[in-house]
Amino acid sequence: MAKVAIVYHSQQGHTKKVAEAVERGAKKASDEVTLIAVEELGQDAPAWAVLDDADAIIFGAPTYMGSMSAAFKAFAEATVGRWFHRTWQDKLAAGFTTSGSMSGDKLNTLQGLVILSAQHGMIWVSLGLVPPNVFDEHGPKADDINRSGAFLGAMGSSFSVAPEVSPSVGDVKTAEHLGERVATLAKKHVGR
Ligand SMILES: Cc1cc2nc3c(=O)[nH]c(=O)nc-3n(C[C@H](O)[C@H](O)[C@H](O)COP(=O)(O)O)c2cc1C
């Protein structure tokens, strides 16, 4: 059984809601899934060992001012020792983000997560979904999976309303899909 860790930052709860959906999805394919908020990762905190032991790490950050939040970036910078020792080399990686607007420059955040994983020598897992309603003049609905039409990772749009109602059902389904996909592929990757 592959071990999957999800590490995220969320100030207002939207990215946390998406992270919990990723966790639910991953649990469909693995019994060893751990959700970690970046606040749990103080120096020498036990949660670091969970990340080091994982076969796949899924990164999640809100998009603030067009890129990953400062708190997530601080976590990324705190991984430099692991970068040096190649601790996460050849683990699977994937990512998700939320932002207020439909675009909000979320792609830049996902690209930052891809580069973080590449710096560590990890193997990036894309979302693996086609956009919904490709030939529909009205476009996707809020409950459509991958309504953002992303490929690199899972996107959620919060529109500055409470996490109880946003990101939408479709964005939550997208996140569940990502978690299940990564856990399934991690099982194949590690061969157990
Ligand atoms: C400092 C700050 C910067 C933000 N910058 C953006 C942005 O560049 N694009 C956008 O669409 N939303 C932006 N937002 C809105 C958040 O991305 C959005 O509310 C997100 O879902 C918050 O995630 P969280 O609840 O997990 O903190 C910003 C919010 C804050 C607080």
The ligand as an ORCA input file, in Angstrom:
! r2SCAN-3c Opt
* xyz 0 1
  C      -3.244     38.269      0.293
  C      -4.253     37.696     -0.677
  C      -3.956     37.689     -2.011
  C      -4.849     37.137     -2.932
  N      -4.528     37.114     -4.246
  C      -5.376     36.548     -5.135
  C      -5.029     36.463     -6.517
  O      -3.930     36.804     -6.944
  N      -5.960     35.944     -7.364
  C      -7.203     35.561     -6.939
  O      -8.017     35.159     -7.741
  N      -7.523     35.558     -5.617
  C      -6.637     36.048     -4.723
  N      -6.945     36.042     -3.387
  C      -8.141     35.309     -2.941
  C      -7.735     33.906     -2.472
  O      -6.890     33.273     -3.432
  C      -8.943     32.998     -2.257
  O      -9.855     33.575     -1.377
  C      -8.494     31.627     -1.777
  O      -9.509     30.681     -2.027
  C      -8.131     31.665     -0.304
  O      -7.696     30.414      0.116
  P      -7.709     30.011      1.653
  O      -9.130     30.181      2.140
  O      -7.291     28.600      1.664
  O      -6.761     30.940      2.342
  C      -6.084     36.595     -2.472
  C      -6.351     36.602     -1.099
  C      -5.450     37.127     -0.208
  C      -5.768     37.084      1.269
*
